[in-house]
Amino acid sequence: MPDVYRNLTRACWSVRVKNRVVGHVPALVLRDVAFIVSLPGVRRIRLRQAREVIAYARGVPSESGLPNGALQVRFCPYRSTDFTLPDGSPIRAAAVASFLPDGSCWAVL
């Protein structure tokens, strides 16, 4: 299963398989998604205030579009050690997640 994370330099989504970036895409959809965060990575970022890939979504690529009832998912290492929903509650998995060209992620639990 591929890992997906936002590439801030290229303003797109990077797709990684077995720790190797295999492509960059403007948008994609994953199903059976796990949101993964490296806690030591969060500590490093908070200490150094330097960017690095410490959080990503892992799932199965899908062809579906943005599902109805989706909630926005965000990650900020300075606010939380988890991906969060708009109300601040942590999210670790989703049935479907859409990664849009504007850099936002929307998920259905």
N, C-alpha and C positions, 0 to 999 in steps of 0.2 A: 504494500500500500504506500502511496506517495505521501510525503509531508508537504504542506503548503504554508508559506509565510509571506508577509508583505515585504517586498524589496523597496526600501525607501529611496535608494539611489536611482533605480530605473523606473520607479513609479508603476510597478506591476506586481504580479504574484509570482514568486519563484516556486518551482516544483522540484522536489528533491526525492531521489530514490536511493536507498542505501548510502546516505550521506554524500551523494553526488548530485549537484544541480543538473537536471536533464532538460530544463526549459523555463521560459518566462512567458506568462500568458496575461492578457488583460483581465480575464474573468474565468471562473470555473465553478463547478458544483461538486460537492462530495456528499456521499451518504455514509451512514454508520461512522460518524465522526468522533474522534477523541481529541480534546484540546489538551496539549501537553506543554508544561512549563518547567524549565530547569531552575530549581531553587538556588543552587550555587550561582547560576547565571544571573539571577535577580540580585543577589548580594553583590556580585562583581559590578553590575551596572549601577547600582545605588552608590557604591563606593567610588568608582572611577568616572561615572557619568559619561560613558562611552557606549556607542551602539554595537550590538552584536546579536546574532540570532539565538534567542533563548526560549522562544515560544513559537509553537506551530500547531497546525491542525493535521491530523492523520486520518485518512478515510479512503473510500472507494470512489473513483471518478464516476460521475453520473451525467446524464444528458438533460435532466429536468431543469426548469428555470427557477426563479425566485418563488418559493412556496407561500401560499396564503398563511397568515398568522405567524409569520417569522418575526423574531425579536433580534435586535441588533446586539452583536457580541463585540466586546472590545478587550484590549489588553494594554495596560500601562504598568510597567514595572515599578514606577514610583508610587502608585496608588494601591496595588494589590499584587499578590503572588499567584493569582488565578485570572483566567479569562472571566469577564463579568458581563452580566445583563444590564439593561438600563437602570434597574433598581439597585444595582450594586451587588446582587447575589452572585456567587460563583457558578460557573458552568464548566463541566468537565467532559460532557458528551452531548451529542445531538443526533437526531435521526438523519437530518439533511442540513447542510450549510452551503450558502451561496456566497461566493467571494466576488464582489463587483468591481468594475473598473475604477470607481471613485475611491477605492481602498477600504470600503466598508464590508463587514461580514454580517450575514443574517442567517439565523438558525431556527429550526423547528425542533423542539425537544422531543 
